[in-house]
Structure formats: structure tokens, C-alpha cells
Amino acid sequence: MFKTITFEVIGDQQLVCEGCERRVERMLKALDGVGQVHAHSRDQQIEILLDTAVLEPDAIVNRLGVAGYQARARSASDSGN
């Protein structure tokens, strides 16, 4: 089931520019179970359309951690798909 989940970047390393946004988007889109990714440096949020039957939100948090970003899941909603 696809859900839109918002992650908040909370650590010292922040999304500071469009380049950071694109890098995070490319990195996460490469994961199986990720449909869409939109990273926003202005509010330090990353919105992901995620197939929770394939990938858990914790896997996103872990992958962001490998890239140097500390994050947490903020909210989830059904996409209707």
C-alpha cells in the first residue's frame, strides 16, 4: 500500500540548497518501494510516496543517516492507490 510520508531533517547537517534536494531525491528514488520524492530545503522536509509493503519508513531514516542526514518520520497518509 502506497502512503505519503513526510520526513523532517533534524540533525546538524541540513538541506541547504537545490543541489542537496536533488541529491537526496535521487538517492531515495533508487530504493525499491519508493515512488516519488520531494525534498524541500526551506522547511527541512522530505515527502515520499512509499510502498510500505516493500519498504518500511525506518529504512528511509537509515538511508538518510548513511548520507549524513538525521531525520524522523513526521506523518503518513494513504494515497488511495
C-alpha positions as CSV (number, residue, x, y, z in Angstrom):
1,M,0.0,0.0,0.0
2,F,1.4,3.4,-1.0
3,K,1.5,6.1,1.6
4,T,2.8,9.6,1.6
5,I,5.2,10.0,4.5
6,T,6.9,13.3,5.4
7,F,10.3,13.1,7.0
8,E,11.9,16.0,8.8
9,V,15.6,16.6,8.8
10,I,16.6,17.3,12.4
11,G,20.3,17.0,12.7
12,D,23.2,19.4,12.3
13,Q,23.5,18.6,8.5
14,Q,20.7,20.3,6.8
15,L,19.3,20.6,3.3
16,V,20.8,24.0,2.3
17,C,20.3,24.2,-1.5
18,E,18.6,22.8,-4.6
19,G,21.7,20.6,-5.1
20,C,21.1,19.0,-1.7
21,E,17.4,18.5,-2.5
22,R,18.2,16.8,-5.9
23,R,20.9,14.6,-4.3
24,V,18.5,13.3,-1.6
25,E,15.8,12.8,-4.2
26,R,18.0,10.7,-6.5
27,M,19.4,8.7,-3.6
28,L,15.9,7.8,-2.3
29,K,14.3,7.2,-5.7
30,A,16.8,4.4,-6.3
31,L,15.3,2.4,-3.4
32,D,12.7,-0.3,-4.2
33,G,9.3,0.7,-2.9
34,V,9.9,4.5,-3.3
35,G,7.5,6.1,-5.9
36,Q,8.1,9.8,-5.6
37,V,10.4,12.0,-3.6
38,H,10.2,15.8,-3.0
39,A,12.9,17.4,-0.8
40,H,12.4,20.9,0.5
41,S,15.3,22.9,1.9
42,R,13.1,25.8,3.0
43,D,11.4,23.7,5.7
44,Q,13.8,20.7,6.0
45,Q,11.1,18.2,4.9
46,I,11.2,15.3,2.5
47,E,7.9,14.0,1.2
48,I,8.0,10.4,-0.1
49,L,5.3,8.2,-1.7
50,L,6.3,4.9,-0.2
51,D,5.0,1.3,-0.7
52,T,5.0,0.2,2.9
53,A,4.6,-3.5,1.8
54,V,8.1,-3.3,0.2
55,L,9.9,-0.8,2.4
56,E,9.5,0.5,6.0
57,P,9.8,4.2,6.9
58,D,12.8,3.2,9.2
59,A,14.7,2.1,6.1
60,I,14.4,5.7,4.7
61,V,15.6,7.1,8.0
62,N,18.6,4.7,7.9
63,R,19.4,5.6,4.3
64,L,19.3,9.3,5.1
65,G,21.6,8.6,8.0
66,V,24.2,6.9,5.7
67,A,24.1,10.1,3.6
68,G,24.7,12.2,6.8
69,Y,21.2,13.4,7.4
70,Q,19.5,12.8,10.7
71,A,15.7,12.5,10.1
72,R,12.5,11.3,11.6
73,A,9.1,10.4,10.1
74,R,6.5,13.0,10.8
75,S,3.3,11.9,9.2
76,A,1.7,9.3,6.9
77,S,-1.4,9.3,4.8
78,D,-3.0,6.9,2.4
79,S,-2.6,7.8,-1.3
80,G,-5.7,6.0,-2.4
81,N,-3.7,3.6,-4.6
